[in-house]
């Protein structure tokens, strides 16, 4: 079994990104990454709607960092729970996939290329307004150029930043759902509470626990690297 150890440089960079992102949260330069996180959130809703046999009418983003996914989903408790839960939890899963596949499996360029394809598809298939379309195609073009021509170290750093910031955005949104009643009153948690007997606060707390657990597990996997064998250690040979 291959042993792994914490990669200190990668861990320090991730912590630094999260701290800096929280400190400079209102900086205009972070707006594109916030909108990217919102698109990840809405993509989670859209994918869940398709999984339960529904359809997606449109996905839209706004400069005020709001977004919506208008979909048609079958009646049923579990279908509604899956679709409404897929925003926050889906954002956490997207962040983890980007981290783990980029660093544990060294698929950095592939993941940035996949992000390019994802945004292009969302824009072409589901955007119904000029802003959402232009943002999706513009970011897709930038990611495509980055995947093709950026040095490998910069691709890894960009993937780490996107994954860390998307995770931070999801956590900040969940914090508002839990502790800000004005926000919670028109959140995904409240929309789900309206069609179930479970209060919005319970849904928000459950999504927070699941999302944080997913993020911690993903970070643990992504921030570890194989331990090089000790000098002079015997190399196992297959028996004949």
N, C-alpha and C positions, 0 to 999 in steps of 0.2 A: 504494500500500500504506500502511495506517495505521501510523504509528510509535507505539510504546508506551514508557513509562518506569516505573521502580519507584515505587510509591506508598509514600512513607516512613512515613506515619502508620499505614497498614494493616500494613506490615511490622513496625514497632515494636510494635504491639499483639499481633500473632501471636507474636513472640519473647517478649514479656512474659507472655502466657498460658502458653506452654510452660514458661518458667522458673518462674513462680509455681506452676503445676500440679505440677511436679517437687518444688519446695521444700515445698509444703503437701500432699504426696501423701496423707498419712494423715488429713487433715482430714475430719471427718464430713460437712461441707457438700458435699464432692465426691462422696459416695456415689451420689446419683442419676445423676450424669454418668458415673460408672464403670459403673453398671448399664446405662446407655444404650449405652455402648461395648460391653459384653458382648452386649447384644441385637443390635447391629450385627454382631458376630462370628458369633453363632448364625444370624442372617438370611443371612449369606454362605453358611454350610453348607446352610441350607434351600433357598435359590435354586439352588445348584449341584446339590443332589439332584434337584430338579424338572427342571433342564435336561438331566440325563443320563437322564431317564426314570424316576426313582425317585419316592418319596412321603415325606412328612414326617408322623410320628406326633405328635410334640409338641416344643415348645420351652419350656424352663424356666429361670428365674433364681433365684438365692439371695442372701440378704443378705451372705454371705461372698464375694460377687463371682464366684462360680462360675456356670457355665451349661452347658446341654447341649441338643443338637439330636438327637433320636432319629429316624432316617430309614431307609428301605429303599432301597438303591441296587443297580443291576445289577452282576453280577460283571464284572470287567475292570480292568486296570491303570489306564487313563486315566480311567475313571469315578471310581475311588477317589482318584486323585491330585487330580482337580478338586475333589471334595467336601471332602477333608481340607485342601486348600490354600486353600479359599475363605473360611476364617475370618479369618486374619490379612490375607491379600491383599485380601479383600473389605472389611475394615474400612478399609484404606488407600484403596481405590477410593471408598467411601462418603464419606470425609473430603474427598477431592479433588473429587468431584462437588458436594458442598455448598459448598466454597470457590469453585470455578470458576463454577458457575451463579449463586451469590449475588452475586459481585463482578464477574466478567468480563462476565456477561450480565444483571446487575441483576435477578435473579429471586429476591430475598430472601424476600418474602412467599410466593411460590409454593413455594420450597424448605421453608420452615417449615410450610406447609400440607401439603406432601408428607410431611414427617416425622410430622405428625399422622395422616395416612391410613395410613402404614406401621405405626405403633405400634398403631393401632386394629385393623388387619387381622391383625397378628401375634397380638395378644391374643385376638381373637374366633375365629380359625381354629386356632391352634396352642397356646394356653395351656391347660394341664390342671390347674393349681393356682391357688389364690386369690391368692397373692402375685404371680405373673407376670401374671395377668389384671388385678389392681388397679393394678400398676405401669404396665403398658402403656396401659390406658385412662386412668389419671390423667395420665400424661405427654402422651398424645395430646390430652386436654382442654386442658392448659396450653399446648401448642404451638398448638392451634387458636385459643385466645383471643389468644395472642401474635401470630399471623399476621393476625388480624382487627383488633386494636386497638392494638398497640404502635406507637410512632413508627418510621418507616423506619430511622433510625440505630440504634435499640435492636435492631430485628430483625436488622440486619446484624451488630451486635456479638455478639448471641446466637448467630447462625449461625457466626461466626468462632470463638467460644469452643467450641462443640460440635465443630466440625470439628477444631480444634487439639487439644482434649483427647482426642477419639477417636483421633487419630493418635498422640498421646503414649502413650495406654493400649496401643495395638497395639505400639509400639516397646518399651515396658517389659515387656510380656508376652513378646515375642520375645527380649529380653535374658535373661529367666529361662530360656527354652527353650535358649538357647545356652550359658549359663554356670552354670546351677544344675542339676546332674544329678538332684537329688531332684524338681524340678519337671518336668524333661524326661522323666522316667520314666513320667509319666502324662499327657503333653501330646498335642496333635494330631500333633506330629512323631513321637512314639513309636507312636501308633496306626497311622500310615501306615507306619512302619518295620516294624511287625508283619506287614503284608500285602505288603510289597515287600522287595527285597534291599538297599534304600538305608538307611543308618543315620539315626537321628533327628537327629543333629547336622548332617548334610548337608541334610536337609529344612529344619531351622530356619535354617541359614545362607542357603539359597536363598530362603526366604520373606522373610528380613530384607533381602536385596539387592533383591528385586523390590519389596517394600513401600516401602523407603526411596527407590528410584528413582521410584516412582509418586508418593510424597508430595512429593519435591523438584520434579518436573515440574509437579505440580498447584499447588504454592505459587508457582512461577515464573509460571505463567499467571494465577493469581488475584491476585497482588500487583502486577501491572502494569496501568496504565491508559493510554488513548490520550493521546498528546502533543498539546496544543492547537496549531493552526497559528500560525506566527509572524505578527506584525502586518505587514500589507502584502504578505503572500504571496499570489500569484495562486491563485485557485480554479480547478482544472481544469474545463473545459467539454467536454461531449461534442461530437464533430464531427458535422456533418450530411452 
